[in-house]
């Protein structure tokens, strides 16, 4: 069997790039029963320094992804040298504990080191991107089975701005950078699952509709060109105060699935800065948003994996951008700051367990 088809162990049911819709339907049947691996974005230093954190990861996760570590700014803070310490440590942890590790991410607009600002030509941009993919994917070939090759390629609001997000790659290479990155990654590790990862699809707003449409146009074009794209990562940073557009998500997932693509939920959490102060009420709203989102995806095809972006409210990116004005700590994740499961964790456990 091709590695891509059991990319996350026996737990997933991925499809190859050339899947027919009959195969897609068969996979939908298959994945409607199998248990879905759950995982979280990890800060690798905490695995060493915080034993409760380590226990929480060991006790709950079948998958890990570095919250950082494989980003350009972490790997290549200066030109000419790669720093692999963090991803090496996370992979060793995963291997030692029977988990799989996802790779995040090869081409992104953000977390770029200062020195890359001096890159000014298409040829130079292609050269450093290829050098990056060759070195990083080559190092972990056969060990990191699934890569977010391009992250957040679509702009925040394609209804009012250009559909492709500005980045060093988009500015110098153009939209073709997505295809080039996919093809290069496939050439280095032909068995890896290649993923486009993005956010902002889930609400009943013009902005989300425009984002879904722009994303579908990009994906259709890649499939028409027979680019090696195998799965879509729905990040799922859900704004807590907004309804989930269940029909919008389901038809979006159906379109993607119909193109033979697997679906992964890659960065789930609920941004709770605008939710009520009361913790119990807030936790219930958070859980209900997660339930609605997962159901909307799962009604079409159960995702191949569900990962949250962090595991405990003690360590989350959310207050960097969405700190609550009332001084209450954010509560976006499945475990509270003392590692106790919240209603969100019960929703995830219910959703991911095998269906009889
Ligand atoms: O490591 C330094 C530390 O040495 C320093 O003392 C500290 C002071 O601010 O900063 C630390 O670096 C921070 C790093 O996270 C590690 O915690 C950076 O400032 C901060 O910008 C960085 O933010 C990360 C962000 O991506 C940018 O890379 C967040 O943790 C991470 O959760 C976030 O993750 C993104 C996904 O990759 C893509 N999707 C959205 C998601 C959330 O924004």
Boltz pocket constraint, residues with backbone or C-beta under 6 A from the ligand:
constraints:
  - pocket:
      binder: B
      contacts: [[A, 67], [A, 68], [A, 71], [A, 110], [A, 111], [A, 151], [A, 235], [A, 267], [A, 309], [A, 317]]
      max_distance: 6.0
